[in-house]
Amino acid sequence: MKQATRPAKGFGSKTFPKSSRKAAVVSLVPEVQAAISELAEGEQSIKAYMNPKLFEDPAMMRNVAERLRANEVVVLRNAFCPAFAEMMHAELKSKDVAWELNEAYFEDGYHHRHHNVYDQSTWSARLTDALGVFSSAASAEYMQHLTGRDCSGEVTGAPSWYKAGDHSLPHTDWVGQRTVSYVWHLSKNWRPEWGGALYWAQDDHAVATYPASFNTLVLFSVTTRSAHFVTTVSPHHKGKRLTFNGWWQSSWVPSLADNLEAVLSSPERCGALTHTQLQAITDLLSDPWQNIEAGRREVLQKLRLKVVEEFFPRGARAGLEA
């Protein structure tokens, strides 16, 4: 069967040919459906879907930007328009969601266990459109404005469900081209003693725990020091610990035509390097077949080694090769 073209905007209000595995959209109360339809007629950007109250005082979002640029975690309560949050919660609670166990255990002791839906062919139309809000050009531009990070690359996102025993040990998210992490919490009536909290390792222990909640958006800039983890979900919990989370990413891949000296000499710019970008610079300088003038190669190697030492003062290099 020929596949129909998806509409540019809207949240699954029309029926399109789909595979038997794709989840159906859930029924919404009329008020929520009406609000969602109104949002779908406007700009498909994260800012347009956020709670207008966040922007009543300009100083608030200036503070958010300052904290993100200082590599702090930002937690926005009641982050999105209520109807958008209610719609997403209803979609993730649906029995048709094709949850799959995602777990891995590594020799360095790190491991994670949680349930996700990475196969977008099984998503309902509304989930697909929700990712479209986060991944739109307008959203990437706005997040780049807030964070000062390059968000021009692919935007990823997926639902997560942490069941009893699920967890993620400490990690930084410094993988690939990730620059800004987002976690949209969608857990109703969740109690802190049930676990599933974000622990931000840079904060003082007394204030480092952010319990799961409903319609809370967590944002942080991804660096080699953005360490965090998710505490284990208790077997005594009630309800579902749900999120929709992912990353804005950079599109820049370094080449010898770039002014790499300027990048590696600037604390701000080299501090924002992604794993892929630092690896690409490492590969270029390690490749004897690259036509690099000897003096330039020496300068760049010294600058690169200084960056590596700053990123990994204790020697562990988070998968960086050579």
C-alpha positions as CSV (number, residue, x, y, z in Angstrom):
1,M,0.0,0.0,0.0
2,K,1.3,3.4,-0.9
3,Q,2.0,5.4,2.3
4,A,0.2,8.7,2.7
5,T,2.2,11.9,3.3
6,R,2.0,13.1,6.9
7,P,0.5,16.5,7.4
8,A,2.9,19.4,8.2
9,K,1.2,20.0,11.5
10,G,-1.6,18.7,13.7
11,F,-1.9,15.9,16.3
12,G,-3.3,12.9,14.6
13,S,-6.7,14.4,13.8
14,K,-6.8,12.6,10.5
15,T,-6.6,8.9,9.7
16,F,-3.8,7.8,7.4
17,P,-2.8,4.3,6.2
18,K,-0.6,2.7,8.8
19,S,1.0,-0.6,9.7
20,S,-0.8,-2.9,12.0
21,R,1.9,-2.1,14.7
22,K,1.3,1.6,14.8
23,A,-0.5,2.7,18.0
24,A,-3.8,4.4,17.7
25,V,-4.3,7.8,19.1
26,V,-6.2,7.9,22.3
27,S,-9.5,9.7,23.0
28,L,-9.3,13.0,24.8
29,V,-11.8,15.0,26.7
30,P,-13.3,17.7,24.4
31,E,-11.6,20.6,26.2
32,V,-8.2,19.1,25.8
33,Q,-8.8,18.1,22.2
34,A,-9.9,21.6,21.4
35,A,-6.8,23.1,23.0
36,I,-4.6,20.7,21.1
37,S,-6.2,21.6,17.8
38,E,-5.7,25.3,18.5
39,L,-2.0,24.7,19.3
40,A,-1.6,22.7,16.1
41,E,-2.8,25.7,14.1
42,G,0.1,27.9,15.4
43,E,3.8,27.8,15.2
44,Q,5.2,24.3,15.8
45,S,7.9,25.4,18.3
46,I,8.7,24.4,21.8
47,K,8.2,28.0,22.9
48,A,4.7,28.2,21.5
49,Y,3.8,25.0,23.4
50,M,5.3,26.1,26.7
51,N,3.2,27.6,29.6
52,P,2.7,31.3,28.9
53,K,3.2,32.1,32.6
54,L,6.9,31.3,32.2
55,F,7.3,34.3,30.0
56,E,5.3,36.8,32.1
57,D,8.5,38.0,33.8
58,P,11.3,38.4,31.3
59,A,13.8,38.0,34.1
60,M,12.8,34.4,34.6
61,M,13.9,33.2,31.2
62,R,17.0,35.3,31.3
63,N,17.9,33.4,34.5
64,V,17.2,30.1,32.8
65,A,19.5,31.1,30.0
66,E,22.2,32.2,32.4
67,R,22.0,28.9,34.3
68,L,22.1,26.8,31.2
69,R,25.1,28.6,29.9
70,A,26.8,28.1,33.3
71,N,26.2,24.3,32.8
72,E,23.6,24.1,35.6
73,V,20.5,21.9,35.5
74,V,17.3,23.8,35.0
75,V,13.9,22.4,36.2
76,L,10.8,24.1,34.9
77,R,7.6,23.2,36.7
78,N,4.3,23.3,34.8
79,A,6.5,23.7,31.8
80,F,4.0,23.2,28.9
81,C,0.4,24.2,28.2
82,P,-1.8,21.9,30.3
83,A,-3.5,20.4,27.3
84,F,-0.2,19.4,25.7
85,A,0.9,17.7,28.9
86,E,-2.5,15.9,29.4
87,M,-2.4,14.7,25.8
88,M,1.2,13.3,26.1
89,H,0.3,11.6,29.4
90,A,-2.7,10.0,27.9
91,E,-0.7,8.8,24.9
92,L,2.1,7.3,27.1
93,K,-0.4,5.5,29.4
94,S,-2.2,3.8,26.5
95,K,-2.1,0.0,26.4
96,D,-1.1,0.3,22.7
97,V,2.4,1.7,23.4
98,A,5.0,-0.9,22.3
99,W,7.3,-0.7,25.3
100,E,10.6,-2.6,25.1
101,L,13.2,-3.3,27.8
102,N,16.4,-1.4,27.2
103,E,19.2,-2.6,29.5
104,A,23.0,-2.7,29.2
105,Y,25.9,-3.6,31.5
106,F,29.5,-2.5,31.0
107,E,32.9,-3.5,32.2
108,D,33.5,-0.2,33.9
109,G,30.5,-0.8,36.2
110,Y,28.0,1.4,34.5
111,H,24.6,0.0,33.7
112,H,21.1,1.0,33.0
113,R,17.7,-0.6,32.8
114,H,14.5,1.1,31.6
115,H,11.7,0.7,29.0
116,N,11.5,2.8,25.9
117,V,9.9,2.9,22.4
118,Y,12.7,3.8,20.0
119,D,10.9,2.3,16.9
120,Q,9.0,5.3,15.7
121,S,7.0,3.2,13.2
122,T,5.0,2.0,16.2
123,W,4.2,5.5,17.6
124,S,0.8,7.1,17.4
125,A,0.4,10.1,15.1
126,R,0.3,12.4,18.2
127,L,3.6,11.1,19.5
128,T,5.2,11.7,16.2
129,D,3.8,15.2,16.0
130,A,5.0,15.9,19.5
131,L,8.6,15.0,18.5
132,G,8.1,17.3,15.6
133,V,7.5,20.2,18.0
134,F,10.8,19.5,19.8
135,S,12.7,19.0,16.5
136,S,11.4,21.9,14.5
137,A,13.8,24.5,13.2
138,A,12.1,27.1,15.4
139,S,12.6,25.0,18.5
140,A,16.3,24.4,17.7
141,E,16.8,28.1,17.1
142,Y,15.2,28.9,20.5
143,M,17.2,26.4,22.4
144,Q,20.4,27.6,20.8
145,H,19.4,31.1,21.9
146,L,18.8,29.9,25.5
147,T,21.9,27.7,25.8
148,G,24.5,29.1,23.5
149,R,25.0,25.6,22.2
150,D,24.8,24.5,18.5
151,C,21.4,22.8,18.1
152,S,21.4,22.7,14.3
153,G,21.7,18.9,14.1
154,E,19.3,16.1,14.4
155,V,16.9,16.2,17.3
156,T,16.1,12.9,19.0
157,G,13.4,12.0,21.5
158,A,11.5,8.9,22.7
159,P,9.1,7.9,25.5
160,S,10.6,6.3,28.7
161,W,8.9,4.2,31.4
162,Y,10.9,3.3,34.5
163,K,9.3,0.2,36.1
164,A,10.1,-1.3,39.4
165,G,13.9,-1.9,39.6
166,D,14.6,0.4,36.6
167,H,17.5,2.9,37.0
168,S,20.4,4.6,35.3
169,L,23.8,4.8,37.0
170,P,25.9,8.0,36.8
171,H,26.6,9.2,33.3
172,T,27.0,12.5,31.4
173,D,25.1,12.0,28.1
174,W,28.4,13.1,26.4
175,V,27.9,10.9,23.4
176,G,27.9,11.6,19.6
177,Q,26.8,15.2,18.8
178,R,24.6,15.8,21.8
179,T,24.6,19.4,23.1
180,V,21.4,19.9,25.1
181,S,19.5,17.3,27.0
182,Y,15.8,17.5,27.8
183,V,13.6,15.3,30.0
184,W,9.9,16.0,30.1
185,H,8.4,14.4,33.2
186,L,4.9,13.1,32.8
187,S,4.3,11.1,36.1
188,K,1.0,11.9,37.9
189,N,0.8,11.8,41.7
190,W,4.3,10.4,42.0
191,R,5.8,10.3,45.5
192,P,9.6,10.9,46.1
193,E,9.9,7.7,48.1
194,W,9.1,5.7,45.0
195,G,12.4,6.6,43.4
196,G,12.9,7.4,39.7
197,A,14.4,10.8,40.7
198,L,17.0,12.7,38.7
199,Y,20.1,13.2,40.8
200,W,22.3,16.0,39.6
201,A,25.8,15.2,40.7
202,Q,27.2,18.8,40.5
203,D,24.8,20.1,43.2
204,D,25.2,19.8,47.0
205,H,23.7,16.5,48.1
206,A,20.9,18.2,50.1
207,V,19.5,19.7,46.9
208,A,20.7,17.4,44.2
209,T,17.6,15.2,44.0
210,Y,14.7,16.1,41.7
211,P,11.8,13.7,42.1
212,A,9.7,12.6,39.2
213,S,6.6,14.7,38.7
214,F,4.0,15.8,36.1
215,N,4.6,18.4,33.3
216,T,8.1,19.3,34.5
217,L,10.9,20.0,31.9
218,V,14.5,19.3,32.9
219,L,17.2,21.0,30.7
220,F,21.0,20.9,30.8
221,S,23.9,21.5,28.6
222,V,25.8,18.3,27.7
223,T,29.5,18.3,28.7
224,T,32.0,15.9,30.1
225,R,30.9,17.1,33.5
226,S,27.1,16.9,33.2
227,A,27.0,13.8,35.5
228,H,23.6,12.6,36.7
229,F,21.7,9.5,37.3
230,V,18.2,8.2,37.9
231,T,17.5,6.5,41.2
232,T,16.0,3.0,41.3
233,V,12.2,2.8,41.1
234,S,10.7,1.1,44.2
235,P,8.7,-2.1,43.9
236,H,6.1,-0.4,46.1
237,H,5.4,2.5,43.7
238,K,1.9,3.2,42.3
239,G,1.2,4.6,38.8
240,K,3.8,5.0,36.0
241,R,7.1,6.9,36.0
242,L,6.9,8.3,32.5
243,T,9.0,10.8,30.5
244,F,9.6,11.9,27.0
245,N,13.2,12.7,26.6
246,G,16.0,13.3,24.1
247,W,18.7,15.7,22.9
248,W,19.3,18.6,20.6
249,Q,22.5,18.0,18.7
250,S,25.2,19.8,16.8
251,S,25.6,19.5,13.0
252,W,29.2,20.7,12.9
253,V,31.9,18.1,12.0
254,P,35.4,19.6,12.2
255,S,37.6,19.7,9.1
256,L,41.1,21.0,8.4
257,A,39.5,23.9,6.5
258,D,38.1,25.1,9.9
259,N,40.0,27.4,12.2
260,L,40.7,24.6,14.7
261,E,43.3,26.7,16.4
262,A,40.6,29.2,17.4
263,V,38.3,26.5,18.6
264,L,40.9,24.7,20.7
265,S,42.2,28.0,22.1
266,S,38.9,29.3,23.3
267,P,37.8,27.9,26.7
268,E,34.1,28.5,25.8
269,R,34.3,26.9,22.4
270,C,36.4,23.9,23.3
271,G,34.3,23.3,26.4
272,A,31.3,22.9,24.1
273,L,32.9,20.3,21.9
274,T,30.9,17.2,21.5
275,H,32.3,13.7,21.7
276,T,32.1,13.3,17.9
277,Q,33.8,16.7,17.3
278,L,36.8,16.0,19.6
279,Q,37.1,12.5,18.1
280,A,37.1,14.0,14.6
281,I,39.9,16.4,15.5
282,T,41.8,13.6,17.1
283,D,41.4,11.4,14.0
284,L,42.5,14.2,11.7
285,L,45.7,14.9,13.7
286,S,46.5,11.2,14.1
287,D,46.2,10.4,10.3
288,P,49.6,10.6,8.6
289,W,47.9,10.9,5.3
290,Q,46.3,14.2,6.1
291,N,48.1,17.1,4.4
292,I,48.8,19.2,7.5
293,E,51.8,21.5,7.6
294,A,54.2,20.2,10.3
295,G,54.1,23.4,12.3
296,R,50.3,23.5,12.3
297,R,50.1,19.8,13.3
298,E,52.3,20.4,16.3
299,V,50.3,23.4,17.4
300,L,47.0,21.6,17.1
301,Q,48.3,18.5,18.8
302,K,49.4,20.6,21.8
303,L,46.1,22.4,22.0
304,R,44.2,19.1,21.7
305,L,46.2,17.4,24.4
306,K,45.5,20.4,26.7
307,V,41.7,20.1,26.0
308,V,41.8,16.3,26.7
309,E,43.7,16.9,30.0
310,E,41.0,19.5,31.0
311,F,38.2,17.2,30.0
312,F,39.6,14.2,31.7
313,P,42.0,15.3,34.6
314,R,42.1,11.8,36.0
315,G,43.0,10.1,32.7
316,A,39.7,8.3,31.9
317,R,38.7,9.5,28.5
318,A,35.1,8.4,28.0
319,G,35.6,6.3,24.9
320,L,37.9,8.9,23.2
321,E,40.3,7.0,21.0
322,A,44.0,8.0,20.5
